[in-house]
């Protein structure tokens, strides 16, 4: 049912050029003759990426453990126990990474699952080795244990983060893509294509579609012409177009018997089958499978608005805000002086915003507009809601620089310290915007507004009103400490690139 790795492509379909990725060059992998007219199912870039990770993991573990052993030898005498531990830890690390399935593509290239599993491997090895050394009373160096286990964990996280950055860089140039066949109704496939287009590093390339309407022979979505097949022939469609993924966007388009048959047809192949659970804007950690009555039922966890996680968020927000204010205080004084010298106006801009529970608070920012900017009020609306505009004539010279670099928002750390805001959360809005809310939009007020959020790392002012609200609601429903860390990391990139900042 599926083509071999090098089966010829039908002349009427586009060919798929084999990619010589970073890993291929590093490992010496070269495409064979005639590969420009071949379809590679189970794509070469995936294999070379995994092999490259394995090589880098081995090198990282060897270097980390080696340096730890040398450090222990300099501080203590490296006895036989230290040598045995150093030699034993090397295969244990690689065995742990394999057992944690950290060389399977479903855990790589996107999301945070890869990094969570690396942390778990490091924690388990630290616990096992530390407990074992204590039980047998082995005279091993504590420095060696600390550096060879937690230290190597950190090195592997850094190494894999760099590998992810390199992969995303190639994806921005159109390389290293998963070739996907989308199965579902036309509207569902259009929604999927729109979501993929939002991210430059999604890694998905829709190459064909399968729709239940037999009268549809081709889909034209965002300027792309997608060949169309029937849902019952999804495996054949994937084989013809060299796809490595089949995405079921709507289970109603493929009845249960056909879905089960499709899963059987894909057994033993490199084609992944992904099924949407018909739940929109619900993140994976909230969804678990609970087998009941011989049926795999999805259990949906309730959003976390109270409890220990919220206490943790409030405490860490204020501690980080205080630390940042102290560290940045000299820099903040320079910005304040520049604003004052520019037009002699006040340093801060104060505006009433709506916070958690609909409570009003005063939001602080460095002033980036002229003092009489409200008299030159420019109303640019989308559905009656105001947005920022490019080349706003009310912005001062210093203010333009502050906005491009997002430095005008640093005083909001004071709001975080007061408890009005959070480091990460929905965009803080004014009363007129809240008055324009539809019923479901009020869920944004269940959590504190944030200095940054999904809206900021996804385009900021370039987003439409509906898209910004959708991202904020997604955050409210799926918040977690790990999501916050991910958004904070992406904020640095968004600020550096300056996308949507004006």
C-alpha positions as CSV (number, residue, x, y, z in Angstrom):
1,X,0.0,0.0,0.0
2,X,2.9,2.3,0.6
3,X,5.8,3.2,-1.7
4,X,9.3,2.2,-0.9
5,X,11.8,4.9,0.1
6,X,12.9,5.4,-3.5
7,X,9.9,4.6,-5.6
8,X,9.4,6.8,-8.7
9,X,7.0,9.7,-8.6
10,X,4.1,9.9,-11.0
11,X,5.0,12.5,-13.6
12,X,1.8,14.5,-13.0
13,X,2.8,15.3,-9.5
14,X,5.6,17.6,-8.2
15,X,8.9,16.0,-7.3
16,X,10.3,16.2,-3.8
17,X,14.0,17.3,-3.7
18,X,16.1,15.4,-1.1
19,X,17.4,17.8,1.5
20,X,21.1,17.8,2.4
21,X,20.5,19.1,5.9
22,X,23.1,20.1,8.5
23,X,23.0,16.5,9.9
24,X,23.5,15.0,6.4
25,X,26.6,17.1,5.8
26,X,27.9,16.3,9.3
27,X,27.4,12.6,9.0
28,X,28.6,12.4,5.4
29,X,25.2,11.4,4.0
30,X,24.9,12.1,0.3
31,X,21.8,11.7,-1.9
32,X,22.0,8.9,-4.5
33,X,21.9,9.5,-8.2
34,X,18.5,10.6,-9.6
35,X,17.0,11.5,-6.2
36,X,15.6,14.7,-7.6
37,X,12.9,12.6,-9.3
38,X,12.3,10.3,-6.4
39,X,9.8,10.4,-3.5
40,X,11.3,9.8,-0.1
41,X,8.7,8.4,2.3
42,X,10.0,8.6,5.9
43,X,12.0,11.6,4.8
44,X,15.8,11.6,4.8
45,X,16.0,14.7,6.8
46,X,14.2,13.0,9.7
47,X,16.7,10.1,9.7
48,X,19.7,12.4,9.5
49,X,18.3,14.7,12.2
50,X,17.9,11.7,14.6
51,X,21.3,10.3,13.8
52,X,22.8,13.7,14.3
53,X,21.2,14.0,17.7
54,X,22.5,10.6,18.6
55,X,26.1,11.7,17.7
56,X,25.8,15.0,19.5
57,X,24.3,13.3,22.6
58,X,27.2,10.9,22.7
59,X,29.7,13.6,22.3
60,X,28.0,15.8,25.0
61,X,27.9,12.9,27.5
62,X,31.5,12.0,26.9
63,X,32.7,15.6,27.2
64,X,30.6,16.3,30.2
65,X,31.6,13.2,32.1
66,X,35.2,13.6,31.0
67,X,35.4,17.1,32.4
68,X,33.6,16.0,35.5
69,X,36.2,13.3,36.1
70,X,39.1,15.7,35.5
71,X,37.6,18.2,37.9
72,X,37.2,15.4,40.5
73,X,40.8,14.3,39.9
74,X,42.0,17.9,40.6
75,X,40.1,18.3,43.8
76,X,40.2,14.7,45.1
77,X,42.3,11.8,44.2
78,X,40.5,10.0,41.4
79,X,40.3,6.5,42.8
80,X,39.0,3.3,41.3
81,X,35.4,4.1,42.4
82,X,35.4,7.3,40.4
83,X,36.8,5.6,37.3
84,X,34.1,2.9,37.5
85,X,31.4,5.5,38.0
86,X,32.7,7.6,35.0
87,X,32.8,4.6,32.7
88,X,29.3,3.3,33.9
89,X,27.6,6.6,33.5
90,X,28.3,6.9,29.8
91,X,26.2,3.9,28.7
92,X,23.6,4.7,31.3
93,X,23.0,8.1,29.8
94,X,22.5,6.7,26.3
95,X,20.4,3.9,27.6
96,X,18.2,6.4,29.4
97,X,17.8,8.6,26.3
98,X,16.8,5.6,24.3
99,X,14.3,4.3,26.9
100,X,12.8,7.7,27.1
101,X,12.1,7.5,23.3
102,X,14.2,10.6,22.7
103,X,15.1,9.4,19.2
104,X,11.5,9.1,18.0
105,X,10.3,11.9,15.7
106,X,7.0,12.4,17.5
107,X,8.9,13.7,20.5
108,X,11.2,15.9,18.5
109,X,11.2,19.1,16.4
110,X,8.3,20.8,18.1
111,X,6.8,21.3,21.6
112,X,8.4,20.8,25.0
113,X,8.0,17.0,25.3
114,X,11.6,16.4,24.2
115,X,13.0,18.7,27.0
116,X,10.8,17.3,29.7
117,X,12.0,13.8,28.9
118,X,15.6,14.9,29.0
119,X,15.0,16.4,32.5
120,X,13.3,13.2,33.6
121,X,16.2,11.0,32.4
122,X,18.6,13.3,34.3
123,X,16.5,13.1,37.5
124,X,16.2,9.4,37.4
125,X,19.9,8.8,36.8
126,X,20.8,11.2,39.6
127,X,18.5,9.4,41.9
128,X,19.6,5.9,40.9
129,X,23.4,6.6,40.9
130,X,23.2,8.7,44.1
131,X,21.2,6.1,46.0
132,X,23.3,3.3,44.7
133,X,26.5,5.0,45.8
134,X,25.1,5.6,49.2
135,X,23.8,2.0,49.7
136,X,27.1,0.4,48.8
137,X,29.1,3.2,50.5
138,X,31.2,3.8,47.4
139,X,34.0,6.3,47.9
140,X,33.0,8.4,44.9
141,X,33.5,12.1,44.5
142,X,30.4,14.2,45.1
143,X,31.6,16.6,42.5
144,X,31.8,13.8,39.9
145,X,28.2,12.8,40.7
146,X,26.9,16.3,40.6
147,X,28.7,17.2,37.3
148,X,28.2,14.0,35.5
149,X,24.5,13.8,36.1
150,X,22.7,17.2,36.6
151,X,25.6,18.9,34.7
152,X,25.3,16.7,31.7
153,X,21.5,17.1,31.8
154,X,22.0,20.8,31.3
155,X,24.5,20.3,28.5
156,X,22.1,18.0,26.7
157,X,19.3,20.5,27.0
158,X,21.5,23.2,25.6
159,X,22.7,21.0,22.8
160,X,19.2,19.9,21.8
161,X,17.9,23.5,22.0
162,X,20.6,24.6,19.5
163,X,19.7,21.6,17.3
164,X,16.0,22.8,17.4
165,X,17.1,26.4,16.5
166,X,19.1,25.1,13.5
167,X,16.1,23.0,12.4
168,X,13.7,25.9,12.7
169,X,16.2,28.1,10.7
170,X,16.0,25.6,7.9
171,X,12.2,25.4,8.1
172,X,11.9,29.1,7.7
173,X,13.6,28.6,4.4
174,X,11.1,25.9,3.4
175,X,13.3,22.8,4.2
176,X,12.8,19.9,6.6
177,X,9.0,19.8,6.2
178,X,6.6,16.9,7.0
179,X,4.6,16.2,3.9
180,X,1.0,16.0,5.1
181,X,-2.3,14.6,3.7
182,X,-5.2,16.4,5.4
183,X,-8.5,14.4,5.7
184,X,-11.7,16.2,6.5
185,X,-14.3,18.7,5.3
186,X,-13.1,21.6,3.2
187,X,-13.6,24.1,6.0
188,X,-11.6,22.0,8.5
189,X,-8.7,21.7,6.0
190,X,-8.8,25.4,5.3
191,X,-8.6,26.1,9.1
192,X,-5.6,23.7,9.3
193,X,-3.8,25.4,6.5
194,X,-4.5,28.8,8.1
195,X,-3.0,27.6,11.4
196,X,0.1,26.2,9.7
197,X,0.6,29.5,7.8
198,X,0.7,31.4,11.1
199,X,4.0,29.6,12.1
200,X,7.2,29.8,10.0
201,X,8.5,26.8,11.9
202,X,5.4,24.5,11.9
203,X,7.3,22.0,9.7
204,X,4.0,20.9,8.0
205,X,3.5,21.1,4.2
206,X,0.0,20.1,3.1
207,X,0.6,18.2,-0.2
208,X,-2.9,16.7,-0.7
209,X,-6.4,16.5,0.8
210,X,-9.0,13.9,1.2
211,X,-12.6,15.2,1.4
212,X,-15.9,13.2,1.6
213,X,-17.5,15.2,-1.3
214,X,-16.9,13.2,-4.5
215,X,-17.6,16.2,-6.7
216,X,-14.5,18.0,-5.4
217,X,-11.4,17.2,-7.5
218,X,-9.1,20.1,-6.3
219,X,-8.9,22.5,-3.5
220,X,-7.6,26.1,-3.9
221,X,-6.5,27.3,-0.4
222,X,-4.5,30.4,0.1
223,X,-3.2,30.3,-3.5
224,X,-2.3,26.6,-3.4
225,X,-3.9,24.0,-5.6
226,X,-4.2,20.7,-3.6
227,X,-5.0,17.4,-5.4
228,X,-8.0,15.7,-3.7
229,X,-8.8,12.1,-3.0
230,X,-11.4,10.3,-1.0
231,X,-11.0,9.7,2.7
232,X,-11.1,5.9,2.2
233,X,-8.0,6.2,0.0
234,X,-6.0,8.3,2.4
235,X,-3.1,5.7,2.5
236,X,-2.9,5.5,-1.3
237,X,-2.9,9.3,-1.5
238,X,-0.1,9.5,1.0
239,X,1.9,6.9,-1.0
240,X,1.4,8.7,-4.3
241,X,2.5,12.1,-2.9
242,X,5.3,10.8,-0.7
243,X,3.6,12.0,2.5
244,X,4.9,11.0,5.9
245,X,1.8,12.2,7.9
246,X,-1.9,11.8,7.6
247,X,-3.9,14.3,9.6
248,X,-7.6,13.6,10.3
249,X,-9.0,17.0,10.9
250,X,-12.6,15.8,11.3
251,X,-13.4,12.2,12.4
252,X,-16.9,12.7,10.9
253,X,-15.3,12.5,7.5
254,X,-13.9,9.1,8.1
255,X,-16.3,6.5,9.9
256,X,-14.8,4.3,12.6
257,X,-14.5,1.2,10.4
258,X,-12.6,3.2,7.7
259,X,-10.4,4.8,10.4
260,X,-9.5,1.5,11.8
261,X,-8.7,0.1,8.4
262,X,-6.5,3.1,7.6
263,X,-4.5,2.4,10.8
264,X,-4.0,-1.2,9.7
265,X,-2.9,-0.1,6.2
266,X,-0.2,2.2,7.8
267,X,1.2,-0.5,10.0
268,X,4.9,-1.0,9.4
269,X,5.3,2.2,7.4
270,X,6.9,5.5,8.2
271,X,3.6,7.3,7.9
272,X,2.2,8.9,11.1
273,X,-1.5,9.0,11.7
274,X,-2.8,12.1,13.7
275,X,-6.4,12.5,14.7
276,X,-8.0,15.7,15.9
277,X,-10.2,15.0,19.0
278,X,-12.8,17.6,17.8
279,X,-11.7,19.8,20.7
280,X,-10.5,23.2,19.7
281,X,-7.9,25.3,21.6
282,X,-7.3,22.6,24.2
283,X,-3.6,21.7,24.9
284,X,-2.3,18.2,25.2
285,X,-1.5,18.3,28.9
286,X,-5.3,18.8,29.6
287,X,-6.2,15.7,27.5
288,X,-5.6,12.2,28.7
289,X,-7.0,8.9,27.4
290,X,-9.0,6.8,29.9
291,X,-10.0,3.4,28.7
292,X,-13.6,2.7,30.0
293,X,-16.0,0.0,28.8
294,X,-13.3,-1.1,26.2
295,X,-13.5,2.4,24.7
296,X,-10.6,4.9,24.7
297,X,-12.3,8.0,26.1
298,X,-10.7,11.4,26.3
299,X,-10.6,12.9,29.7
300,X,-10.5,16.7,29.7
301,X,-9.0,18.4,32.8
302,X,-10.5,21.6,34.0
303,X,-8.4,24.9,33.6
304,X,-6.3,25.8,36.6
305,X,-7.5,29.1,38.1
306,X,-6.7,28.4,41.7
307,X,-4.5,26.1,43.8
308,X,-0.8,25.6,44.3
309,X,0.2,26.3,40.7
310,X,-1.4,29.8,40.9
311,X,0.3,30.5,44.2
312,X,3.6,29.4,42.6
313,X,2.9,31.8,39.7
314,X,2.1,34.8,41.9
315,X,5.2,34.3,44.1
316,X,7.6,33.7,41.2
317,X,6.2,36.7,39.3
318,X,6.9,39.1,42.1
319,X,10.3,37.7,42.9
320,X,11.4,37.9,39.2
321,X,9.9,41.4,38.9
322,X,11.7,42.6,42.0
323,X,15.0,41.1,40.8
324,X,14.7,42.6,37.3
325,X,13.8,46.1,38.7
326,X,17.0,46.0,40.9
327,X,19.2,44.8,38.1
328,X,17.8,47.2,35.5
329,X,17.5,50.2,37.7
330,X,20.6,52.0,36.2
331,X,19.3,51.4,32.7
332,X,15.8,52.6,33.6
333,X,17.3,55.9,34.9
334,X,19.0,56.4,31.5
335,X,15.7,55.8,29.7
336,X,13.9,58.2,32.0
337,X,16.5,60.9,31.4
338,X,16.3,60.4,27.6
339,X,12.5,60.8,27.7
340,X,12.7,63.9,29.9
341,X,15.3,65.6,27.6
342,X,13.4,64.8,24.5
343,X,10.3,67.0,25.1
344,X,10.5,67.9,28.9
345,X,7.3,65.9,29.5
346,X,6.5,63.3,32.2
347,X,8.5,60.0,32.2
348,X,5.6,57.7,32.7
349,X,2.4,57.2,30.9
350,X,-0.5,56.0,33.1
351,X,-3.6,54.4,31.7
352,X,-6.5,52.6,33.3
353,X,-6.7,49.0,32.2
354,X,-8.9,46.1,33.2
355,X,-7.4,43.3,35.2
356,X,-8.4,40.0,36.7
357,X,-12.1,39.8,37.7
358,X,-12.8,43.1,35.8
359,X,-11.0,45.2,38.4
360,X,-9.5,48.4,37.1
361,X,-5.9,49.2,37.7
362,X,-3.3,51.8,36.6
363,X,-0.9,50.4,34.0
364,X,2.5,52.0,33.8
365,X,4.6,52.5,30.7
366,X,7.4,54.7,29.7
367,X,5.8,57.6,27.8
368,X,6.4,57.1,24.0
369,X,3.9,59.8,22.7
370,X,3.7,63.5,22.9
371,X,2.0,64.9,26.0
372,X,-1.1,66.1,24.0
373,X,-1.4,62.9,22.0
374,X,-5.0,62.5,23.1
375,X,-5.9,65.7,21.2
376,X,-4.4,64.1,18.0
377,X,-6.4,60.9,18.6
378,X,-6.3,58.5,15.7
379,X,-9.0,55.9,15.7
380,X,-8.2,52.7,13.7
381,X,-10.7,50.0,14.4
382,X,-11.4,46.4,13.4
383,X,-14.9,45.6,14.6
384,X,-15.0,48.6,16.8
385,X,-11.8,47.8,18.7
386,X,-8.8,50.1,18.6
387,X,-5.3,48.8,17.6
388,X,-1.9,50.4,17.2
389,X,-1.0,51.7,13.8
390,X,2.3,52.0,11.9
391,X,4.0,55.4,11.6
392,X,1.8,57.0,14.3
393,X,2.5,60.7,14.2
394,X,2.0,61.0,17.9
395,X,5.1,59.0,18.8
396,X,8.2,60.9,19.9
397,X,11.7,60.2,18.6
398,X,12.7,58.4,21.9
399,X,9.3,56.7,22.0
400,X,9.8,55.2,18.5
401,X,13.0,53.5,19.7
402,X,11.3,52.4,22.9
403,X,8.4,50.8,21.1
404,X,10.6,49.0,18.5
405,X,12.5,47.4,21.4
406,X,9.5,47.0,23.8
407,X,11.5,49.0,26.4
408,X,8.4,51.2,27.0
409,X,6.8,48.2,28.8
410,X,9.5,47.6,31.4
411,X,7.7,49.8,34.1
412,X,5.0,47.2,34.1
413,X,7.3,45.2,36.3
414,X,6.0,47.6,39.0
415,X,2.5,46.4,38.2
416,X,3.7,42.8,38.5
417,X,5.2,43.6,41.9
418,X,2.0,45.2,43.0
419,X,0.0,42.1,41.9
420,X,-2.0,43.9,39.2
421,X,-0.3,42.0,36.4
422,X,1.7,38.8,35.7
423,X,4.9,38.3,33.7
424,X,2.8,36.2,31.2
425,X,-0.9,36.5,30.5
426,X,-3.5,37.9,28.2
427,X,-3.0,41.4,26.8
428,X,-4.2,44.1,29.2
429,X,-7.1,46.0,27.7
430,X,-8.9,49.3,28.3
431,X,-12.6,49.5,29.2
432,X,-13.8,50.3,25.7
433,X,-12.3,47.0,24.5
434,X,-13.8,45.1,27.3
435,X,-17.2,46.7,26.5
436,X,-16.9,45.2,23.0
437,X,-16.5,41.7,24.4
438,X,-18.7,38.9,23.3
439,X,-19.8,36.4,26.0
440,X,-16.9,34.0,25.7
441,X,-14.3,36.9,25.6
442,X,-14.9,37.6,29.3
443,X,-12.9,34.4,30.2
444,X,-9.8,36.5,29.5
445,X,-10.6,38.2,32.8
446,X,-10.2,35.0,34.8
447,X,-6.5,35.5,35.0
448,X,-4.1,38.5,35.5
449,X,-3.1,40.3,32.3
450,X,0.6,39.9,31.4
451,X,3.5,41.9,30.2
452,X,3.9,39.3,27.5
453,X,1.8,36.4,26.2
454,X,0.9,34.3,23.2
455,X,-0.3,37.5,21.4
456,X,3.2,39.0,21.7
457,X,5.2,36.0,20.5
458,X,2.7,35.4,17.6
459,X,2.7,38.8,15.9
460,X,1.6,41.4,18.4
461,X,0.0,44.4,16.7
462,X,0.0,42.6,13.3
463,X,-2.7,40.3,14.6
464,X,-6.4,40.8,14.0
465,X,-8.7,41.3,16.9
466,X,-10.2,37.9,16.6
467,X,-6.8,36.2,16.4
468,X,-5.5,38.1,19.4
469,X,-8.6,37.1,21.5
470,X,-8.3,33.5,20.4
471,X,-4.7,33.3,21.5
472,X,-5.5,34.9,24.9
473,X,-8.4,32.5,25.4
474,X,-6.1,29.6,24.5
475,X,-3.6,30.7,27.2
476,X,-6.4,31.1,29.8
477,X,-7.6,27.6,29.1
478,X,-4.2,25.9,29.0
479,X,-1.9,27.8,31.3
480,X,0.9,26.0,33.1
481,X,4.3,27.0,34.5
482,X,6.0,25.2,31.5
483,X,3.8,27.2,29.1
484,X,4.9,30.4,30.8
485,X,8.6,29.5,30.5
486,X,8.1,28.7,26.8
487,X,6.4,32.0,26.2
488,X,9.1,34.0,28.1
489,X,11.8,32.3,26.0
490,X,10.0,33.1,22.8
491,X,9.5,36.7,23.9
492,X,13.2,37.3,23.8
493,X,13.2,36.3,20.1
494,X,10.1,38.3,19.3
495,X,11.6,41.5,20.9
496,X,14.9,41.0,19.1
497,X,13.1,40.6,15.7
498,X,10.7,43.5,16.5
499,X,7.9,41.9,14.6
500,X,4.6,43.8,15.1
501,X,6.2,46.3,17.4
502,X,5.1,49.9,16.6
